[in-house]
Amino acid sequence: MLWRDLQLAYRKRSDCLQPLLFFIMVTSLFPLALNPQPQLLATMAPAIIWVAALLAVLLSLERLFYTDWQDGSLEQMFLSPHPFMVLVTAKIFAHWLITCVPLLLIAPFMALALNLSLPIIPILLISLSLGTGILTLIGAIGSALSLSLPQGGILLSLIVLPLFIPSLVFGAGAMVLASAGLTSQGALAWLGVLLLLALCFAPWVSSVVLRMGFE
């Protein structure tokens, strides 16, 4: 399932590039809209990068199950002898690899463009790695809930945005603490706890919601 989704993403590269281009455009437009003073940009860089990453992930969530639901692949997964939750977990992981790994690769360059100091880059990568995993797992639940509903994209945003707030707070907070010369281990630890909770519950809840939709 993982290899299949990666192959499909390679064939539809333009769709997969949309979140990455959105992330680049948002982080690039902020210096134009704000006063381009280096100190001001460095102060706001954590919030800018994290909000842009959150919105980019949100932009990609609608197609997590939608294409497979349209062409009948999701129903075949449901009828497969393999555990449905394992297949759903593989799809979620594939979506994270396709959508979030490119963001992680480009984020250090966007951070440097926003005058974020070089020692903060490792904290940025750790917080985004943990945070985007949480956003993808939580977003999978919202994507499953809004799959067959009209105006599902709007409903998806309403469902998942409030649940994204803790990740945003701890992720951006870790970078702010590191920028101030303080330890960010507490904020990163909370991100790790949230990721473990999401890993325990999100694939199961998503599979149950999808199963209820079929039944």
C-alpha positions as CSV (number, residue, x, y, z in Angstrom):
1,M,0.0,0.0,0.0
2,L,2.8,2.4,0.9
3,W,4.7,1.6,-2.4
4,R,1.4,2.0,-4.4
5,D,0.7,5.4,-2.9
6,L,4.3,6.6,-3.6
7,Q,4.0,5.5,-7.2
8,L,0.6,7.3,-7.6
9,A,2.1,10.4,-6.1
10,Y,5.0,10.2,-8.6
11,R,2.6,10.0,-11.5
12,K,0.6,13.0,-10.2
13,R,3.6,15.2,-9.2
14,S,1.7,18.5,-9.8
15,D,-0.9,17.7,-7.2
16,C,1.8,16.7,-4.6
17,L,3.8,20.0,-5.3
18,Q,0.8,22.2,-4.4
19,P,1.4,22.1,-0.6
20,L,5.1,22.7,-1.0
21,L,4.5,25.7,-3.4
22,F,1.9,27.1,-1.0
23,F,4.4,26.9,1.9
24,I,7.1,28.6,-0.1
25,M,4.7,31.4,-1.3
26,V,3.3,32.1,2.2
27,T,6.7,32.3,3.9
28,S,8.0,34.5,1.0
29,L,5.1,36.9,1.2
30,F,5.4,37.7,4.9
31,P,8.6,39.8,4.5
32,L,6.9,41.8,1.8
33,A,3.8,42.5,3.9
34,L,5.8,43.3,7.1
35,N,8.7,45.6,7.8
36,P,11.7,43.7,6.4
37,Q,13.9,44.5,9.4
38,P,16.1,41.4,10.1
39,Q,15.4,41.5,13.8
40,L,11.6,41.6,13.3
41,L,11.6,38.8,10.8
42,A,13.8,36.6,13.1
43,T,11.3,37.3,15.9
44,M,8.3,36.3,13.8
45,A,10.0,33.5,11.9
46,P,8.7,30.6,14.2
47,A,5.1,31.7,13.9
48,I,5.4,32.3,10.1
49,I,6.9,28.9,9.4
50,W,4.6,27.0,11.6
51,V,1.4,28.7,10.4
52,A,2.5,28.2,6.8
53,A,3.3,24.5,7.4
54,L,0.0,23.9,9.2
55,L,-2.0,25.5,6.3
56,A,0.0,23.5,3.7
57,V,-0.8,20.2,5.5
58,L,-4.4,21.3,5.8
59,L,-4.5,22.0,2.1
60,S,-3.4,18.4,1.3
61,L,-5.7,16.5,3.7
62,E,-8.8,16.6,1.5
63,R,-7.2,14.2,-1.0
64,L,-5.9,11.7,1.6
65,F,-8.8,9.2,1.1
66,Y,-10.8,11.0,-1.6
67,T,-9.2,9.7,-4.7
68,D,-9.3,6.1,-3.5
69,W,-13.0,6.6,-2.5
70,Q,-13.8,7.9,-5.9
71,D,-12.2,5.1,-8.0
72,G,-13.3,2.3,-5.6
73,S,-9.9,1.5,-4.3
74,L,-11.0,2.3,-0.7
75,E,-13.8,-0.3,-1.0
76,Q,-11.3,-2.9,-2.2
77,M,-9.1,-2.1,0.9
78,F,-12.2,-2.6,3.1
79,L,-12.8,-6.0,1.5
80,S,-9.2,-7.0,1.6
81,P,-8.1,-9.9,3.8
82,H,-5.5,-7.7,5.3
83,P,-6.3,-5.7,8.4
84,F,-8.1,-2.5,7.3
85,M,-6.4,-0.4,10.1
86,V,-3.0,-1.4,8.9
87,L,-3.8,-0.3,5.3
88,V,-5.1,3.0,6.6
89,T,-2.0,3.5,8.6
90,A,0.1,2.9,5.5
91,K,-1.9,5.4,3.6
92,I,-1.4,8.0,6.4
93,F,2.3,7.4,6.5
94,A,2.6,7.6,2.7
95,H,0.7,10.9,2.8
96,W,3.2,12.2,5.4
97,L,6.2,11.2,3.2
98,I,4.7,12.8,0.1
99,T,3.5,16.0,1.7
100,C,5.5,16.8,4.8
101,V,9.0,15.5,3.9
102,P,9.4,18.1,1.1
103,L,8.3,20.8,3.6
104,L,11.0,19.6,6.0
105,L,13.6,19.8,3.3
106,I,12.8,23.3,2.2
107,A,12.0,24.7,5.7
108,P,15.6,25.4,6.7
109,F,16.2,27.5,3.6
110,M,12.9,29.5,4.3
111,A,14.0,29.9,7.9
112,L,17.3,31.3,6.9
113,A,15.6,33.7,4.5
114,L,13.6,34.9,7.4
115,N,16.8,35.6,9.3
116,L,16.4,32.8,11.8
117,S,19.8,32.0,13.3
118,L,21.5,28.8,12.2
119,P,21.6,27.1,15.7
120,I,17.8,27.1,15.8
121,I,17.5,25.0,12.6
122,P,17.8,21.7,14.3
123,I,15.0,22.7,16.7
124,L,12.9,23.7,13.7
125,L,13.4,20.4,12.0
126,I,12.6,18.4,15.1
127,S,9.5,20.4,15.9
128,L,8.2,20.2,12.3
129,S,9.0,16.5,12.1
130,L,6.9,15.8,15.2
131,G,4.3,18.4,14.5
132,T,3.6,17.5,10.9
133,G,3.2,13.9,12.0
134,I,0.6,15.0,14.5
135,L,-1.2,17.2,12.0
136,T,-1.4,14.4,9.4
137,L,-2.7,11.8,11.9
138,I,-5.4,14.2,13.3
139,G,-6.2,15.3,9.8
140,A,-6.8,11.7,8.7
141,I,-9.7,11.6,11.2
142,G,-11.2,14.8,9.7
143,S,-10.6,13.5,6.2
144,A,-12.5,10.3,7.0
145,L,-15.4,12.1,8.6
146,S,-15.9,14.6,5.7
147,L,-15.1,12.1,2.9
148,S,-18.6,11.7,1.4
149,L,-20.2,14.9,2.6
150,P,-20.9,17.9,0.3
151,Q,-18.5,20.8,1.0
152,G,-16.2,18.4,2.7
153,G,-13.2,20.6,2.5
154,I,-14.9,23.3,4.6
155,L,-16.1,20.7,7.1
156,L,-12.6,19.2,7.3
157,S,-11.1,22.6,8.2
158,L,-13.8,23.2,10.9
159,I,-13.1,19.7,12.4
160,V,-9.3,19.7,12.5
161,L,-8.2,23.3,13.0
162,P,-9.1,23.4,16.7
163,L,-7.3,20.1,17.2
164,F,-4.2,21.6,15.5
165,I,-3.8,24.4,18.0
166,P,-1.8,22.4,20.7
167,S,0.8,21.3,18.0
168,L,1.1,24.9,16.8
169,V,1.6,26.2,20.3
170,F,4.2,23.7,21.3
171,G,6.0,23.6,17.9
172,A,6.3,27.4,17.5
173,G,7.0,27.7,21.3
174,A,10.0,25.4,21.1
175,M,11.5,27.6,18.4
176,V,10.7,30.8,20.4
177,L,12.4,29.3,23.5
178,A,15.4,28.3,21.5
179,S,15.7,31.7,20.0
180,A,15.6,33.3,23.5
181,G,18.5,31.0,24.6
182,L,16.2,28.8,26.8
183,T,15.7,25.1,26.7
184,S,13.1,23.8,24.4
185,Q,13.1,20.2,25.6
186,G,9.7,20.6,27.4
187,A,7.9,21.8,24.4
188,L,9.5,19.1,22.2
189,A,8.6,16.5,24.8
190,W,4.9,17.6,24.7
191,L,5.0,17.3,20.9
192,G,6.4,13.7,21.3
193,V,3.6,12.9,23.7
194,L,1.0,14.2,21.3
195,L,2.5,12.3,18.5
196,L,2.4,9.0,20.5
197,L,-1.3,9.6,21.4
198,A,-2.1,10.4,17.8
199,L,-0.3,7.2,16.7
200,C,-2.3,5.2,19.2
201,F,-5.7,6.5,18.3
202,A,-5.8,8.3,14.9
203,P,-5.4,5.2,12.6
204,W,-7.9,3.2,14.6
205,V,-10.5,6.1,14.7
206,S,-10.0,6.8,11.0
207,S,-10.5,3.1,10.1
208,V,-13.6,2.9,12.2
209,V,-15.1,6.0,10.7
210,L,-14.4,4.7,7.1
211,R,-15.8,1.3,8.1
212,M,-19.0,3.0,9.4
213,G,-19.3,4.9,6.1
214,F,-19.2,1.7,4.1
215,E,-21.6,-0.1,6.4
